[in-house]
Amino acid sequence: MASAGDITVTTASEAERPLIEAMFQYYVYDFSEMGSPDDDDFDLDPDGTFGRYDDMDAYWREAGRAPLLIRRGGKLAGFALIDQHSHSGQPLDHNMGEFFVLRKYRRAGVASAAVRAILTRYPGRWEAAMMQRNTAAQAFWPRAVAATPGVRDMITLQGDGVEWNGPILRFVVEP
């Protein structure tokens, strides 16, 4: 298991943006196993990539957003993109827009330690929305959030099927 001291979470500079963009391809690839062969979700572009993430620029340009790099022992292990989008339509301070940890670091405590570091760094009202088909995320997020000091008022809402299709975890992290 990873110790909290092994895990660092830092704000990605503009110069580090290509690191997140590269890892984003693996992130979408992981989601591709949840797609149906009969729809266009998670199809490759003609150049063999999953394309660009349309909102990526905003994480370096808009207030209320943060691009974060996760490292274990100094080595890249993943990323998180924090924004202020509410999937429930209720007020919030932060939303876990995207969260990714490389497969080699999963089930070793890296993701949980990163979640604790991120939530502690950004107190306030949070949401973490999970895809209906992502059962691993639905098992992970409530446990990781509950293990974070200062978390209270954790509830799970069901998406409305229009704005979001899947569970939405809402909670408060006290400073």
Solvent accessible surface area in square Angstrom, and as a share of the most:
residue,aa,sasa,rsa
1,M,191,0.85
2,A,14,0.11
3,S,61,0.39
4,A,71,0.55
5,G,73,0.70
6,D,56,0.29
7,I,13,0.07
8,T,65,0.38
9,V,21,0.12
10,T,58,0.34
11,T,70,0.41
12,A,3,0.02
13,S,54,0.35
14,E,82,0.37
15,A,92,0.71
16,E,47,0.21
17,R,24,0.09
18,P,81,0.51
19,L,62,0.31
20,I,0,0.00
21,E,52,0.23
22,A,56,0.43
23,M,13,0.06
24,F,16,0.07
25,Q,47,0.21
26,Y,131,0.50
27,Y,20,0.08
28,V,24,0.14
29,Y,126,0.48
30,D,18,0.09
31,F,35,0.14
32,S,34,0.22
33,E,133,0.59
34,M,36,0.16
35,G,22,0.21
36,S,44,0.29
37,P,137,0.86
38,D,140,0.72
39,D,51,0.26
40,D,122,0.63
41,D,77,0.40
42,F,58,0.24
43,D,82,0.43
44,L,105,0.52
45,D,61,0.31
46,P,148,0.93
47,D,109,0.57
48,G,47,0.45
49,T,52,0.30
50,F,41,0.17
51,G,19,0.18
52,R,161,0.59
53,Y,49,0.19
54,D,136,0.70
55,D,68,0.35
56,M,4,0.02
57,D,64,0.33
58,A,15,0.11
59,Y,5,0.02
60,W,45,0.16
61,R,159,0.58
62,E,89,0.40
63,A,103,0.80
64,G,34,0.33
65,R,68,0.25
66,A,11,0.08
67,P,6,0.04
68,L,0,0.00
69,L,0,0.00
70,I,0,0.00
71,R,49,0.18
72,R,87,0.32
73,G,61,0.59
74,G,59,0.56
75,K,135,0.57
76,L,53,0.27
77,A,0,0.00
78,G,0,0.00
79,F,0,0.00
80,A,0,0.00
81,L,0,0.00
82,I,2,0.01
83,D,11,0.06
84,Q,103,0.46
85,H,85,0.38
86,S,25,0.16
87,H,26,0.12
88,S,36,0.23
89,G,68,0.65
90,Q,76,0.34
91,P,115,0.73
92,L,29,0.14
93,D,64,0.33
94,H,32,0.14
95,N,1,0.00
96,M,12,0.05
97,G,20,0.19
98,E,29,0.13
99,F,32,0.13
100,F,6,0.03
101,V,6,0.03
102,L,47,0.23
103,R,135,0.49
104,K,152,0.65
105,Y,14,0.05
106,R,81,0.30
107,R,218,0.79
108,A,29,0.23
109,G,15,0.14
110,V,0,0.00
111,A,18,0.14
112,S,31,0.20
113,A,5,0.04
114,A,0,0.00
115,V,0,0.00
116,R,69,0.25
117,A,40,0.31
118,I,0,0.00
119,L,1,0.00
120,T,85,0.50
121,R,103,0.38
122,Y,44,0.17
123,P,48,0.30
124,G,18,0.17
125,R,70,0.25
126,W,1,0.00
127,E,0,0.00
128,A,3,0.03
129,A,23,0.18
130,M,7,0.03
131,M,40,0.18
132,Q,83,0.37
133,R,117,0.43
134,N,20,0.10
135,T,102,0.59
136,A,65,0.50
137,A,15,0.12
138,Q,53,0.23
139,A,53,0.41
140,F,39,0.16
141,W,19,0.07
142,P,43,0.27
143,R,158,0.58
144,A,3,0.02
145,V,0,0.00
146,A,64,0.50
147,A,60,0.47
148,T,5,0.03
149,P,101,0.63
150,G,37,0.36
151,V,33,0.19
152,R,110,0.40
153,D,77,0.40
154,M,68,0.30
155,I,88,0.44
156,T,83,0.48
157,L,49,0.24
158,Q,116,0.51
159,G,12,0.12
160,D,102,0.53
161,G,50,0.49
162,V,140,0.81
163,E,80,0.36
164,W,60,0.21
165,N,98,0.50
166,G,0,0.00
167,P,13,0.08
168,I,2,0.01
169,L,1,0.01
170,R,10,0.04
171,F,1,0.00
172,V,14,0.08
173,V,2,0.01
174,E,81,0.36
175,P,153,0.96
